[in-house]
Amino acid sequence: MKKTAVGVMVAVCAGIVLGVSACNDNDLTSAGTAVDLSALINTYVGRPGSVALNFPSLTGSDAQGNTLNGSLSITPAAHATVVNGTSCNSTVTRVTLTKNGATLYDSTSTKYFKAANGSFYTMVRSSDHGDATYNRTSQDSFAGGSGSVHVGDSGNLGVFEGSTGARLTATWTLDAAGDGGSVFVISQTYSSARAGMTTLEDRFYLDAKGVPNKFAFRINTSEGTYSLSGNRN
């Protein structure tokens, strides 16, 4: 299997944590509208009782017109576990990506969040590129919180250092969408000696109740731009 920088970016960035148009620009949710993010965040930080998110049929293309297919799943553990003496909730995230039917990447990441407040603790990624551990080195402004935020809000998710020397910086915004919905956007910059500098944007499309129903992402690397999107299963 060819090991590409694109595959590394997809696995790392989606594991830590897109151009799709809104349904109707005339019905965009107003800035300042409160949005309950519990349905997304409870799953993202692995709170017991939260439901899995599955986007099994992501499709898209690159600048050369190649056909891209992929999938994303985020599955919370049923119970908390203890990691290095800290009680943590956890999720398992799997990411797949193919180009013209050939597998570019298939990776599984286990993320751990402190049970006390939902803040990120550590992540272990396993793939054909090898295993790597990521730890956050800066405080975030979101801290895995649930409850309401507002359209137009933004903040930091933190800086993450990998055991292989890679560095990931992530921020978030809540953008307006059509039909009373919104888009929770995670923007990331990834740098490593092997892959250079890459940017990635994850977009979770939420309905008027804050429930995620679509996912999209875009990756910009030295190898090109890759965009995929698809509905929730």
Wavefront OBJ file of the C-alpha trace (Angstrom):
o trace
v 0.000 0.000 0.000
v 1.347 3.401 -0.969
v 1.857 5.557 2.097
v 0.963 9.134 1.266
v 0.952 12.373 3.201
v -2.776 12.608 2.485
v -3.451 9.368 4.330
v -1.530 10.555 7.368
v -3.457 13.842 7.443
v -6.870 12.191 7.211
v -6.152 9.792 10.038
v -4.514 12.253 12.409
v -6.822 15.210 11.917
v -10.085 13.307 11.873
v -8.837 11.221 14.734
v -8.232 14.273 16.878
v -11.375 15.437 16.253
v -15.194 21.063 2.801
v -17.066 22.852 0.711
v -20.767 21.961 0.924
v -23.319 24.676 0.251
v -26.151 25.529 2.613
v -29.674 24.382 1.764
v -30.913 27.905 1.113
v -28.838 31.029 1.595
v -32.024 33.029 2.160
v -32.828 30.962 5.248
v -29.446 31.096 6.972
v -29.548 30.902 10.755
v -28.972 34.349 12.264
v -25.706 35.202 14.006
v -26.094 34.891 17.759
v -28.657 32.072 17.567
v -28.140 29.592 20.412
v -27.399 26.014 19.326
v -27.449 22.996 21.651
v -24.333 20.975 20.769
v -24.987 18.153 23.255
v -25.812 15.555 20.590
v -22.462 16.105 18.850
v -20.195 16.843 21.799
v -21.443 14.019 24.053
v -20.477 11.547 21.335
v -17.237 13.348 20.441
v -15.937 13.184 24.032
v -17.323 9.680 24.668
v -19.832 10.388 27.416
v -21.543 7.123 28.488
v -24.952 6.752 26.917
v -24.118 8.824 23.828
v -24.740 7.321 20.395
v -22.267 6.492 17.648
v -21.878 8.744 14.609
v -21.500 6.932 11.295
v -20.902 8.514 7.894
v -20.312 5.397 5.768
v -20.493 6.817 2.250
v -18.330 9.905 1.868
v -17.705 10.807 -1.765
v -15.729 13.461 -3.588
v -12.835 14.164 -5.917
v -9.451 15.820 -6.158
v -8.208 18.540 -8.504
v -7.265 15.938 -11.125
v -10.790 14.522 -11.207
v -9.963 11.273 -9.402
v -12.898 9.668 -7.585
v -12.575 9.628 -3.806
v -14.573 7.504 -1.374
v -14.303 7.258 2.367
v -16.021 6.804 5.691
v -15.923 8.161 9.222
v -17.251 6.549 12.389
v -17.020 7.755 15.995
v -18.038 5.137 18.567
v -18.151 5.966 22.300
v -17.165 3.333 24.852
v -19.962 2.085 27.093
v -18.078 2.807 30.317
v -15.267 4.997 31.635
v -11.761 3.589 31.996
v -8.679 4.582 33.993
v -5.639 5.838 32.058
v -2.487 6.589 34.054
v -4.598 7.051 37.166
v -7.118 9.376 35.463
v -10.746 8.374 34.921
v -11.487 8.837 31.218
v -14.286 8.395 28.749
v -13.157 7.245 25.330
v -14.114 6.953 21.680
v -12.853 4.865 18.787
v -12.662 6.718 15.488
v -12.148 4.900 12.207
v -11.288 6.698 8.974
v -11.030 5.154 5.512
v -10.059 6.746 2.198
v -9.809 5.328 -1.322
v -8.897 6.914 -4.664
v -10.249 5.343 -7.839
v -10.996 2.229 -5.788
v -7.478 1.842 -4.352
v -7.063 2.151 -0.589
v -5.065 5.188 0.477
v -5.663 4.849 4.197
v -7.459 2.876 6.898
v -6.800 4.046 10.432
v -8.251 3.554 13.903
v -7.706 6.064 16.717
v -8.681 5.796 20.373
v -9.185 9.159 22.075
v -9.420 9.616 25.835
v -11.205 12.519 27.541
v -11.232 13.297 31.243
v -14.499 12.030 32.699
v -14.658 14.968 35.107
v -14.979 17.707 32.480
v -14.694 16.222 28.981
v -11.315 17.808 28.212
v -8.926 15.953 25.909
v -6.402 13.690 27.673
v -4.550 11.638 25.062
v -4.969 9.816 21.744
v -3.408 6.645 20.358
v -3.558 6.152 16.582
v -2.955 2.787 14.917
v -2.483 2.364 11.171
v -0.243 0.840 8.533
v 1.995 3.887 9.075
v 2.632 2.732 12.639
v 1.354 3.792 16.038
v 1.571 7.302 17.456
v 0.429 8.990 20.668
v -0.807 12.606 20.780
v -1.001 14.791 23.879
v -2.397 18.304 24.170
v 0.171 20.910 25.191
v -2.076 23.984 25.459
v -5.360 24.709 27.192
v -8.442 24.781 24.989
v -11.331 27.233 25.215
v -14.005 24.606 24.633
v -13.010 21.851 27.078
v -15.476 19.351 25.689
v -18.387 21.344 27.012
v -21.928 20.561 25.972
v -24.918 22.858 26.128
v -25.495 25.951 24.033
v -23.052 28.022 22.037
v -24.038 30.635 19.468
v -23.756 30.958 15.716
v -20.643 33.040 15.122
v -18.812 31.787 18.239
v -15.264 30.476 17.866
v -12.329 29.357 19.966
v -9.311 27.078 20.378
v -9.284 23.297 20.688
v -5.605 23.204 21.563
v -2.134 22.333 20.343
v -1.251 18.635 20.158
v 2.228 17.116 20.055
v 2.750 13.651 18.584
v 5.244 11.019 19.678
v 6.664 11.051 16.131
v 7.414 14.796 16.296
v 4.275 15.975 14.488
v 2.368 19.032 15.709
v -1.353 19.767 15.311
v -3.122 23.060 16.070
v -6.930 23.091 16.071
v -9.631 25.777 16.325
v -13.434 25.705 16.085
v -16.232 27.931 14.822
v -20.015 27.588 14.661
v -21.222 28.804 11.256
v -24.712 29.480 9.942
v -26.497 27.036 7.636
v -29.896 26.808 5.965
v -33.246 25.673 7.369
v -32.386 26.790 10.902
v -29.299 24.596 11.030
v -25.631 25.302 11.721
v -22.184 23.910 10.976
v -19.625 23.025 13.643
v -16.268 23.561 11.924
v -12.933 22.218 13.157
v -9.940 23.797 11.377
v -6.530 22.182 11.782
v -2.953 22.828 10.791
v -0.671 19.794 10.832
v 3.095 19.895 10.452
v 5.725 17.171 10.443
v 9.159 16.533 8.963
v 7.673 13.838 6.762
v 4.524 15.493 5.430
v 5.355 19.190 5.683
v 2.493 21.601 6.335
v -1.099 20.568 5.760
v -4.444 22.201 6.544
v -7.685 20.339 7.080
v -11.250 21.401 7.771
v -13.944 19.138 9.250
v -17.557 20.279 8.974
v -20.347 18.686 11.020
v -23.712 19.835 9.646
v -26.368 20.132 12.366
v -30.144 20.393 12.052
v -32.216 22.967 13.924
v -32.028 20.823 17.091
v -28.232 20.524 16.919
v -28.243 16.891 15.758
v -25.459 16.085 13.248
v -26.774 14.748 9.936
v -23.923 15.343 7.484
v -20.124 15.450 7.508
v -17.631 16.937 5.070
v -13.918 17.586 5.034
v -11.289 19.212 2.856
v -7.545 18.589 2.959
v -4.927 20.865 1.403
v -1.492 19.256 1.046
v 1.531 19.554 -1.206
v -0.028 16.660 -3.166
v -3.241 18.561 -3.870
v -6.695 19.304 -2.472
v -9.097 16.507 -1.504
v -12.782 17.054 -0.646
v -15.387 14.523 0.498
v -18.854 14.692 2.025
v -21.741 12.420 2.920
v -24.835 11.963 5.047
v -25.123 10.254 8.401
v -26.262 6.652 8.375
l 1 2 3 4 5 6 7 8 9 10 11 12 13 14 15 16 17
l 18 19 20 21 22 23 24 25 26 27 28 29 30 31 32 33 34 35 36 37 38 39 40 41 42 43 44 45 46 47 48 49 50 51 52 53 54 55 56 57 58 59 60 61 62 63 64 65 66 67 68 69 70 71 72 73 74 75 76 77 78 79 80 81 82 83 84 85 86 87 88 89 90 91 92 93 94 95 96 97 98 99 100 101 102 103 104 105 106 107 108 109 110 111 112 113 114 115 116 117 118 119 120 121 122 123 124 125 126 127 128 129 130 131 132 133 134 135 136 137 138 139 140 141 142 143 144 145 146 147 148 149 150 151 152 153 154 155 156 157 158 159 160 161 162 163 164 165 166 167 168 169 170 171 172 173 174 175 176 177 178 179 180 181 182 183 184 185 186 187 188 189 190 191 192 193 194 195 196 197 198 199 200 201 202 203 204 205 206 207 208 209 210 211 212 213 214 215 216 217 218 219 220 221 222 223 224 225 226 227 228 229 230 231 232 233
